[in-house]
Amino acid sequence: MEKPIKAIYYNAEIIFENIVEASRILSIPRQSIQQFINSGKEHFSGYLFQYCRN
C-alpha cells in the first residue's frame, strides 16, 4: 500500500496520494522523491518531501 506524501515549498504544502502522483505532477523522478523522503533533505527544486502522518 502506498502512502500519501506532502511536498513543502516555502510555506505551502501540497498533498499527493502517493509518490507516483507527485512524480507525474511535479516532473521529478519517483526514485528521486523516494531518496529525498528517506534523507530528509530538500530537493534541488526547493521541495521538501515527507510522508503524511495518520
PARO-578614 format. One record per atom (N, C-alpha, C): atom name; x negated, y negated, z negated. Coordinates in nm, 4 decimals, padded with zeros to 6 digits. Atoms other than C-alpha are relative to their C-alpha. Layout:
! PARO-578614
<at CA x X y Y z Z>
...
END
This chain:
! PARO-578614
<at N x -00.0842 y 00.1192 z 00.0000>
<at CA x 00.0000 y 00.0000 z 00.0000>
<at C x -00.0879 y -00.1245 z 00.0000>
<at N x 00.0784 y 00.1222 z -00.0084>
<at CA x -00.1381 y -00.3371 z 00.0979>
<at C x 00.0557 y -00.1049 z -00.0950>
<at N x -00.0374 y 00.1001 z 00.0992>
<at CA x -00.1355 y -00.6204 z -00.1497>
<at C x 00.0144 y -00.1374 z 00.0648>
<at N x -00.0073 y 00.1378 z -00.0477>
<at CA x -00.0246 y -00.9789 z -00.0905>
<at C x -00.1265 y -00.0750 z -00.0416>
<at N x 00.1164 y 00.0824 z 00.0335>
<at CA x -00.3087 y -01.2289 z -00.0816>
<at C x 00.0372 y -00.1471 z 00.0141>
<at N x -00.0185 y 00.1432 z -00.0185>
<at CA x -00.3336 y -01.6033 z -00.1118>
<at C x -00.1301 y -00.0590 z 00.0517>
<at N x 00.1128 y 00.0749 z -00.0533>
<at CA x -00.5607 y -01.8360 z 00.0783>
<at C x 00.0116 y -00.1407 z -00.0580>
<at N x -00.0005 y 00.1321 z 00.0631>
<at CA x -00.6519 y -02.1514 z -00.1119>
<at C x -00.0894 y -00.0911 z 00.0826>
<at N x 00.0732 y 00.0973 z -00.0804>
<at CA x -00.7597 y -02.4520 z 00.0936>
<at C x 00.0235 y -00.1353 z -00.0642>
<at N x -00.0103 y 00.1190 z 00.0844>
<at CA x -00.8289 y -02.7593 z -00.1172>
<at C x 00.1034 y 00.0288 z -00.1080>
<at N x -00.1003 y -00.0234 z 00.1044>
<at CA x -00.5155 y -02.7805 z -00.3368>
<at C x 00.1206 y 00.0783 z 00.0504>
<at N x -00.1133 y -00.0723 z -00.0581>
<at CA x -00.2839 y -02.5891 z -00.1025>
<at C x -00.0229 y 00.1509 z -00.0077>
<at N x 00.0054 y -00.1461 z 00.0029>
<at CA x -00.2056 y -02.2184 z -00.1406>
<at C x 00.0951 y 00.0545 z 00.1054>
<at N x -00.0822 y -00.0664 z -00.0993>
<at CA x -00.0777 y -02.0024 z 00.1427>
<at C x 00.0059 y 00.1473 z -00.0392>
<at N x -00.0184 y -00.1397 z 00.0382>
<at CA x 00.0661 y -01.6621 z 00.0539>
<at C x 00.0257 y 00.0824 z 00.1266>
<at N x -00.0161 y -00.0917 z -00.1122>
<at CA x 00.0349 y -01.3783 z 00.3042>
<at C x 00.0423 y 00.1364 z -00.0536>
<at N x -00.0456 y -00.1326 z 00.0423>
<at CA x 00.1976 y -01.0347 z 00.2877>
<at C x -00.1161 y 00.0962 z -00.0175>
<at N x 00.1155 y -00.0885 z 00.0075>
<at CA x -00.1396 y -00.8673 z 00.3443>
<at C x -00.1174 y -00.0622 z 00.0771>
<at N x 00.1200 y 00.0509 z -00.0667>
<at CA x -00.4897 y -00.9123 z 00.4872>
<at C x 00.0195 y -00.0058 z 00.1510>
<at N x -00.0219 y -00.0026 z -00.1453>
<at CA x -00.3765 y -00.8201 z 00.8385>
<at C x 00.0739 y -00.1260 z 00.0456>
<at N x -00.0754 y 00.1208 z -00.0353>
<at CA x -00.1247 y -01.1060 z 00.8454>
<at C x -00.0892 y -00.1240 z -00.0116>
<at N x 00.0897 y 00.1146 z 00.0179>
<at CA x -00.3804 y -01.3543 z 00.7084>
<at C x -00.1016 y -00.0064 z 00.1131>
<at N x 00.0976 y -00.0067 z -00.1079>
<at CA x -00.6332 y -01.2400 z 00.9667>
<at C x 00.0597 y -00.0491 z 00.1315>
<at N x -00.0660 y 00.0384 z -00.1253>
<at CA x -00.3889 y -01.2827 z 01.2529>
<at C x 00.0305 y -00.1489 z 00.0045>
<at N x -00.0417 y 00.1404 z 00.0023>
<at CA x -00.2628 y -01.6254 z 01.1473>
<at C x -00.1192 y -00.0951 z -00.0082>
<at N x 00.1150 y 00.0890 z 00.0195>
<at CA x -00.5974 y -01.7746 z 01.0398>
<at C x -00.1131 y 00.0248 z 00.0997>
<at N x 00.1044 y -00.0378 z -00.0967>
<at CA x -00.8024 y -01.6083 z 01.3174>
<at C x -00.1350 y 00.0242 z -00.0673>
<at N x 00.1205 y -00.0409 z 00.0738>
<at CA x -01.0513 y -01.4723 z 01.0651>
<at C x 00.0021 y 00.1526 z -00.0034>
<at N x -00.0001 y -00.1469 z -00.0005>
<at CA x -01.1599 y -01.1076 z 01.0959>
<at C x 00.0416 y 00.0591 z -00.1353>
<at N x -00.0512 y -00.0678 z 00.1198>
<at CA x -00.9894 y -00.8738 z 00.8497>
<at C x -00.1133 y 00.0400 z -00.0941>
<at N x 00.1129 y -00.0444 z 00.0817>
<at CA x -01.3220 y -00.7357 z 00.7291>
<at C x -00.0655 y -00.1174 z -00.0729>
<at N x 00.0581 y 00.1191 z 00.0617>
<at CA x -01.4490 y -01.0862 z 00.6598>
<at C x 00.0842 y -00.0449 z -00.1199>
<at N x -00.0890 y 00.0380 z 00.1105>
<at CA x -01.1439 y -01.1696 z 00.4466>
<at C x -00.0202 y 00.0951 z -00.1170>
<at N x 00.0204 y -00.0997 z 00.1055>
<at CA x -01.1925 y -00.8451 z 00.2529>
<at C x -00.1309 y -00.0256 z -00.0749>
<at N x 00.1297 y 00.0264 z 00.0631>
<at CA x -01.5592 y -00.9263 z 00.1876>
<at C x 00.0060 y -00.1222 z -00.0904>
<at N x -00.0077 y 00.1217 z 00.0815>
<at CA x -01.4768 y -01.2745 z 00.0599>
<at C x 00.0943 y 00.0163 z -00.1188>
<at N x -00.0828 y -00.0312 z 00.1174>
<at CA x -01.1993 y -01.1413 z -00.1650>
<at C x -00.0868 y 00.0701 z -00.1044>
<at N x 00.0834 y -00.0774 z 00.0926>
<at CA x -01.4465 y -00.8959 z -00.3173>
<at C x -00.1111 y -00.0832 z -00.0623>
<at N x 00.1116 y 00.0800 z 00.0518>
<at CA x -01.7255 y -01.1530 z -00.3565>
<at C x 00.0476 y -00.1163 z -00.0864>
<at N x -00.0507 y 00.1152 z 00.0740>
<at CA x -01.5044 y -01.4314 z -00.4937>
<at C x -00.0555 y -00.1318 z 00.0502>
<at N x 00.0594 y 00.1217 z -00.0562>
<at CA x -01.6912 y -01.6793 z -00.2751>
<at C x 00.0927 y -00.0607 z 00.1041>
<at N x -00.0780 y 00.0717 z -00.0993>
<at CA x -01.5429 y -01.9402 z -00.0449>
<at C x -00.0492 y 00.0357 z 00.1400>
<at N x 00.0317 y -00.0280 z -00.1407>
<at CA x -01.5303 y -01.8508 z 00.3253>
<at C x -00.0542 y -00.1282 z 00.0627>
<at N x 00.0594 y 00.1193 z -00.0625>
<at CA x -01.7280 y -02.0857 z 00.5523>
<at C x 00.1044 y -00.0917 z 00.0621>
<at N x -00.1086 y 00.0829 z -00.0538>
<at CA x -01.3946 y -02.2105 z 00.6929>
<at C x 00.0610 y -00.0898 z -00.1071>
<at N x -00.0543 y 00.0796 z 00.1096>
<at CA x -01.3142 y -02.3545 z 00.3494>
<at C x 00.1059 y 00.0719 z -00.0809>
<at N x -00.1017 y -00.0760 z 00.0716>
<at CA x -01.0618 y -02.0902 z 00.2425>
<at C x -00.0633 y 00.0843 z -00.1102>
<at N x 00.0334 y -00.0919 z 00.1064>
<at CA x -01.0881 y -01.9049 z -00.0851>
<at C x 00.1121 y 00.1027 z -00.0032>
<at N x -00.1003 y -00.1066 z -00.0054>
<at CA x -00.9099 y -01.5685 z -00.0709>
<at C x 00.0049 y 00.0746 z -00.1322>
<at N x -00.0207 y -00.0756 z 00.1224>
<at CA x -00.7618 y -01.3875 z -00.3692>
<at C x 00.1233 y 00.0888 z 00.0154>
<at N x -00.1219 y -00.0795 z 00.0065>
<at CA x -00.5164 y -01.1072 z -00.4320>
<at C x 00.0996 y -00.0731 z -00.0895>
<at N x -00.1043 y 00.0574 z 00.0847>
<at CA x -00.1851 y -01.2298 z -00.5722>
<at C x 00.0211 y 00.0921 z -00.1196>
<at N x -00.0269 y -00.0801 z 00.1205>
<at CA x -00.1172 y -01.1150 z -00.9256>
<at C x 00.1480 y 00.0260 z -00.0103>
<at N x -00.1418 y -00.0366 z 00.0152>
<at CA x 00.2062 y -00.9339 z -01.0002>
<at C x 00.0619 y -00.0667 z -00.1173>
END
